Amino acid sequence: MTEGKITDLAVYDNKMLEETVLIEFNRQIGKDTWLMGFRSADLASLAKPGQFLMIHLDRNTKDPLLRRPFSIHRIQDRNQLMILYKIVGKGTLLLSSLKEGDPISVIGPLGNGFTISGPHERTLLIAGGMGIAPLFFLAQALNKVQKHTIKMFLGFSTSQEVVLVDQLKGLNIDLSLTTEDGSLGIKGLVTDLLDEYLRQELNKKPVIYACGPTLMLKKVAQMAITSNLRCYVSLEGYMACGLGICQGCAVKAGNSKDKPYYYVCQDGPVFSSEMIDWRAM
């Protein structure tokens, strides 16, 4: 597949662009879960783990009217980008119907990504469900610099939702899997693993990276703060623009005297855990 032709290229501060790309593949890999790939050397060269893209199905359609945000899931072969998504509504259902060679309009990369830990620091990744989407790209980056094995706790509701386990293990990751119903891996919540780990291995002082449902992130953040550990969380928000203009993704700031609210799209989606007022989440 030939790389998509750039149309009406717009560059903002040399960090963001708009591009029309051609889909290379769009396949189902789990229950209502899809993986899409396309090529863009420009987007790939700018992208950092934790950033996201705003995607529209086609410039010529207004259904759905607004773009949808998707985490950059991984980069392969230097110029192939992938997004991981779950069918949750009309927009993602239409996205799943697209085929190889279909065009999509992409704006990005957007937002602030993860701070990469040092090569001798220990790292712990915690993903709940589709929280795996941005953490795979992060794992790719950490695998290039880390001297220690990367540890990851991955949680799903049931075995039917489990994806990408084998691919993650190929990235120097010590992976522990939980399902809420016990149909695969350890029965329970992914935060149960974190609680046990902190009681037994707190002296290792890992840097924690987390993405998943709000309640999961809230618990992870509280445990990290109590244990005096650095923790970065990737939040979701209702975004119409991805640029902080619509203000639909505001979250209450936890320790800022100058800024009572942060915007997930502009100030995040990645935040240090103490930046957020978790009582308001």
C-alpha positions as CSV (number, residue, x, y, z in Angstrom):
1,M,0.0,0.0,0.0
2,T,1.4,3.4,-1.0
3,E,1.6,6.0,1.7
4,G,-1.4,8.4,1.7
5,K,-1.1,11.6,-0.1
6,I,-1.1,14.8,2.0
7,T,-3.9,17.2,1.1
8,D,-4.3,20.7,2.5
9,L,-1.4,20.2,4.8
10,A,-1.6,22.5,7.9
11,V,1.2,22.8,10.3
12,Y,0.8,24.4,13.7
13,D,4.0,25.4,15.6
14,N,5.8,22.5,13.7
15,K,4.1,20.1,16.1
16,M,0.7,19.3,14.6
17,L,-0.6,18.8,11.1
18,E,-3.7,17.8,9.2
19,E,-3.4,15.0,6.7
20,T,-5.5,12.7,4.6
21,V,-4.2,9.2,4.8
22,L,-5.2,5.8,3.3
23,I,-6.1,2.9,5.6
24,E,-3.8,0.0,5.2
25,F,-5.8,-2.4,7.4
26,N,-8.8,-2.2,9.8
27,R,-9.4,-5.6,11.5
28,Q,-11.2,-6.9,14.5
29,I,-8.9,-8.3,17.2
30,G,-11.3,-8.9,20.0
31,K,-14.9,-8.4,21.2
32,D,-16.0,-5.1,19.6
33,T,-12.3,-4.2,19.5
34,W,-10.5,-3.1,16.3
35,L,-7.0,-2.2,15.2
36,M,-6.5,0.2,12.3
37,G,-3.2,1.1,10.6
38,F,-2.2,3.8,8.1
39,R,1.1,5.4,7.0
40,S,2.4,8.9,7.5
41,A,6.1,9.7,7.9
42,D,5.3,13.2,9.1
43,L,2.8,12.2,11.8
44,A,5.1,9.4,12.9
45,S,8.1,11.6,13.3
46,L,6.2,14.1,15.5
47,A,4.2,11.6,17.7
48,K,5.1,10.9,21.3
49,P,3.7,8.2,23.6
50,G,0.5,9.5,25.2
51,Q,-0.5,11.9,22.4
52,F,-3.7,11.4,20.4
53,L,-5.2,12.1,17.0
54,M,-8.5,13.6,16.0
55,I,-10.0,11.6,13.1
56,H,-12.8,12.2,10.7
57,L,-14.1,9.5,8.4
58,D,-14.0,11.6,5.2
59,R,-13.9,15.3,4.4
60,N,-16.9,14.8,2.1
61,T,-19.2,13.5,4.8
62,K,-20.8,15.2,7.8
63,D,-21.9,11.9,9.5
64,P,-20.7,12.0,12.2
65,L,-20.2,15.7,12.2
66,L,-17.4,16.0,14.7
67,R,-14.0,14.3,14.8
68,R,-13.3,11.6,17.3
69,P,-10.1,11.4,19.5
70,F,-8.0,8.3,19.4
71,S,-4.8,7.5,21.3
72,I,-1.8,6.8,19.1
73,H,-1.5,3.1,19.9
74,R,1.8,2.2,18.3
75,I,4.2,3.1,15.5
76,Q,5.8,0.4,13.4
77,D,8.3,0.5,10.5
78,R,8.9,4.2,11.4
79,N,6.0,5.5,9.4
80,Q,3.0,3.2,10.1
81,L,0.7,4.5,12.9
82,M,-2.0,2.4,14.5
83,I,-5.1,3.2,16.6
84,L,-6.9,0.7,18.8
85,Y,-10.6,1.3,19.3
86,K,-13.8,-0.2,20.6
87,I,-17.2,0.1,19.1
88,V,-19.2,2.2,21.5
89,G,-21.4,4.3,19.3
90,K,-22.3,5.4,15.8
91,G,-18.9,7.0,15.0
92,T,-16.8,4.0,15.9
93,L,-19.3,1.6,14.2
94,L,-18.8,3.6,11.0
95,L,-15.1,3.6,11.5
96,S,-15.1,-0.2,11.8
97,S,-16.8,-0.4,8.3
98,L,-13.9,1.2,6.5
99,K,-11.7,-0.9,4.3
100,E,-8.1,-0.9,3.0
101,G,-7.6,2.1,0.7
102,D,-10.4,4.2,2.2
103,P,-9.3,7.8,3.2
104,I,-9.6,9.3,6.6
105,S,-8.7,12.8,7.7
106,V,-6.3,13.0,10.7
107,I,-5.2,16.0,12.8
108,G,-2.4,15.5,15.2
109,P,-0.4,14.6,17.1
110,L,-2.2,16.4,19.9
111,G,-1.8,16.9,23.6
112,N,1.0,16.3,26.1
113,G,2.4,12.8,26.3
114,F,4.2,10.7,28.9
115,T,7.4,11.7,30.6
116,I,9.8,8.8,29.9
117,S,11.5,7.4,33.0
118,G,15.3,7.1,33.1
119,P,17.1,4.0,32.0
120,H,17.8,2.8,35.5
121,E,14.4,3.5,37.0
122,R,11.9,0.8,37.4
123,T,8.6,1.2,35.6
124,L,5.1,-0.1,36.2
125,L,2.3,0.1,33.6
126,I,-1.3,-0.3,34.7
127,A,-4.0,-0.6,32.0
128,G,-7.7,-1.2,32.5
129,G,-9.6,-2.3,29.4
130,M,-9.0,0.0,26.5
131,G,-6.4,1.9,28.6
132,I,-4.0,-0.5,26.8
133,A,-4.3,1.8,23.8
134,P,-1.7,4.5,24.7
135,L,0.3,2.3,27.0
136,F,1.5,0.0,24.1
137,F,3.2,3.0,22.4
138,L,4.7,3.9,25.8
139,A,6.0,0.4,26.2
140,Q,7.6,0.5,22.8
141,A,9.5,3.7,23.9
142,L,10.5,2.4,27.3
143,N,11.7,-0.9,25.8
144,K,14.3,1.1,23.9
145,V,15.9,2.8,27.0
146,Q,15.1,0.7,30.1
147,K,17.7,-1.4,31.7
148,H,15.2,-3.2,33.9
149,T,12.3,-5.4,32.8
150,I,9.1,-3.4,32.4
151,K,6.3,-4.6,34.7
152,M,2.6,-4.3,33.6
153,F,-0.7,-5.0,35.2
154,L,-3.5,-5.5,32.6
155,G,-7.1,-5.8,33.6
156,F,-10.3,-6.7,31.7
157,S,-13.9,-7.5,32.6
158,T,-13.8,-10.9,30.9
159,S,-11.6,-13.1,28.7
160,Q,-13.6,-12.2,25.6
161,E,-12.2,-8.6,25.9
162,V,-8.5,-9.6,26.4
163,V,-6.3,-8.4,23.5
164,L,-2.6,-7.9,22.7
165,V,-1.1,-10.1,25.5
166,D,1.4,-11.9,23.2
167,Q,2.4,-8.6,21.5
168,L,3.1,-7.0,24.9
169,K,5.2,-9.9,26.1
170,G,7.4,-9.3,23.1
171,L,8.3,-5.9,24.5
172,N,10.4,-7.0,27.4
173,I,7.3,-6.9,29.7
174,D,6.6,-8.9,32.8
175,L,2.8,-9.1,32.3
176,S,0.2,-9.9,34.9
177,L,-3.4,-10.3,33.7
178,T,-6.7,-10.0,35.6
179,T,-10.3,-10.5,34.7
180,E,-13.2,-9.5,36.9
181,D,-15.0,-12.7,36.4
182,G,-11.9,-14.9,36.6
183,S,-12.3,-16.3,33.1
184,L,-8.6,-15.7,32.3
185,G,-5.6,-14.8,34.5
186,I,-6.2,-13.7,38.1
187,K,-9.7,-13.1,39.3
188,G,-10.2,-9.5,40.5
189,L,-9.4,-5.9,39.7
190,V,-6.2,-4.7,38.3
191,T,-5.8,-2.4,41.3
192,D,-5.8,-5.5,43.5
193,L,-2.4,-6.4,41.9
194,L,-1.1,-2.9,42.5
195,D,-2.1,-3.0,46.2
196,E,-0.3,-6.3,46.6
197,Y,2.7,-5.1,44.7
198,L,3.1,-2.0,46.8
199,R,2.9,-4.0,50.0
200,Q,5.7,-6.3,48.8
201,E,7.9,-4.3,46.5
202,L,7.5,-0.6,47.5
203,N,11.3,-0.4,48.1
204,K,11.7,-0.6,44.3
205,K,10.1,2.8,43.9
206,P,8.7,2.3,40.4
207,V,7.4,5.1,38.2
208,I,3.8,4.3,37.6
209,Y,2.0,4.9,34.3
210,A,-1.8,4.3,34.1
211,C,-4.7,4.5,31.7
212,G,-8.2,3.1,32.1
213,P,-11.6,3.9,33.7
214,T,-11.8,6.9,35.9
215,L,-12.5,4.9,39.1
216,M,-9.4,2.8,38.4
217,L,-7.2,5.8,37.8
218,K,-8.5,7.4,41.0
219,K,-7.5,4.4,43.1
220,V,-4.1,4.1,41.4
221,A,-3.5,7.8,42.0
222,Q,-4.5,7.6,45.6
223,M,-2.2,4.6,46.2
224,A,0.7,6.3,44.4
225,I,0.3,9.5,46.4
226,T,0.1,7.6,49.7
227,S,3.2,5.6,48.7
228,N,5.1,8.8,47.6
229,L,5.6,7.4,44.1
230,R,5.7,9.3,40.8
231,C,2.6,8.5,38.8
232,Y,1.4,9.6,35.4
233,V,-2.2,9.1,34.3
234,S,-3.8,9.4,30.9
235,L,-7.3,10.7,31.1
236,E,-10.3,10.6,28.7
237,G,-12.6,13.5,28.1
238,Y,-15.5,14.5,25.9
239,M,-13.7,16.4,23.1
240,A,-15.2,18.2,20.1
241,C,-12.1,20.1,19.0
242,G,-9.0,18.6,20.6
243,L,-7.5,22.0,21.0
244,G,-9.0,23.4,24.2
245,I,-11.5,25.7,22.4
246,C,-14.8,23.9,23.1
247,Q,-13.8,23.4,26.8
248,G,-15.8,20.2,26.9
249,C,-13.0,18.1,28.6
250,A,-12.4,20.2,31.7
251,V,-11.2,18.5,34.9
252,K,-10.7,20.2,38.2
253,A,-7.1,20.9,39.1
254,G,-5.8,19.6,42.4
255,N,-2.9,21.8,43.3
256,S,-2.9,24.8,40.9
257,K,-3.5,28.3,42.3
258,D,-3.4,29.9,38.9
259,K,-5.5,27.4,37.0
260,P,-8.7,25.9,38.6
261,Y,-9.3,23.6,35.7
262,Y,-7.2,21.7,33.2
263,Y,-8.4,20.7,29.7
264,V,-7.7,17.0,28.9
265,C,-7.0,17.8,25.2
266,Q,-4.7,20.7,25.7
267,D,-3.0,20.3,29.2
268,G,-3.2,16.5,29.0
269,P,-4.2,13.8,28.3
270,V,-1.3,12.8,30.5
271,F,-1.1,14.4,33.9
272,S,1.0,13.8,37.0
273,S,-1.4,12.2,39.5
274,E,-1.2,15.0,42.0
275,M,-2.3,17.6,39.5
276,I,-5.9,16.3,39.5
277,D,-8.6,16.9,42.2
278,W,-9.7,13.3,42.4
279,R,-12.5,14.1,44.8
280,A,-14.2,15.8,41.9
281,M,-13.8,12.9,39.5
